[in-house]
Amino acid sequence: MLNETEFPLQGPGFHIRLAELIEVVPDNDWQWSVLECIGIGTMPWEMRSGRVGERVLASHVGFLMSWHELREFADGLEWTEELLVVAAESLERLDPEQLGVDDFTGCLMTLEAVANTTWTVTGRPGLFDDFDIVDLLRARYGGS
């Protein structure tokens, strides 16, 4: 069973960036994948933002990144309209057929920005001994 929270992506005087969400995620060796991305920012690796969309579409498992690469990507992403990022224990857990029908049961965590209005974060309870990432984000951003 996954833990889930939803909270506003933006409001008067604030816009919650991906970089702010992943601040609570400890260093890890998970396989991260960007499955959808519409946003504005400075992309790492000398990549133009349009190329991110091309990389997402070029693979049945999205734009694959390590934790370090995801942090670089998130740091450069200044404005998010649509974004779907998933994490799995390994590449093998990112099943193209499941991802293709928005079935993320093989994933440890999902971070989704929807229509520039809300963030929805899901995660498996017990990923870390000391805390639950979803509960931390719910407390920080007042999610449901």
C-alpha positions, 0 to 999 in steps of 0.5 A: 500500500502506498502513502499519498499526499496532495498539495498546491503547486503554487499560490499567492507568492509561492511556487513549489519546485521539484528541488524543494520536494526532493530536499527531504529524500536522503541520498539513494541509489534508486533508478529515477525516471522523468516520464513527463516534463513541461517546465522552464529552467536551465537544464544540466549537461548542456541540454536544452529544455526541449531535449528533455521532452525528446529524451522522455519520449525516446524511451519506454521507461522515460528519461533515466537518471541517477539520484545525483542527476535528478538533483542537478535536473531539479536545481535547474527546473525553475517553473513546473507545469506538468511533471512526472518523476518516478523512482524504483529500486532498479531499472528492472522494476520500471516495467514499460507496460505498467508505466504506459498505463500509469501503473506505478506499483513497481515504483518506490515513489512518484512525484507528479505536478498536474496542470500547474495546480497541484503536486501529488506525491506517493511513496512506499511506507518504510523506505527509511527507518526514521521517517516517511517522506510522504508524511514529511511533505504533508507536514511541510506543505499542508497536504491532504 
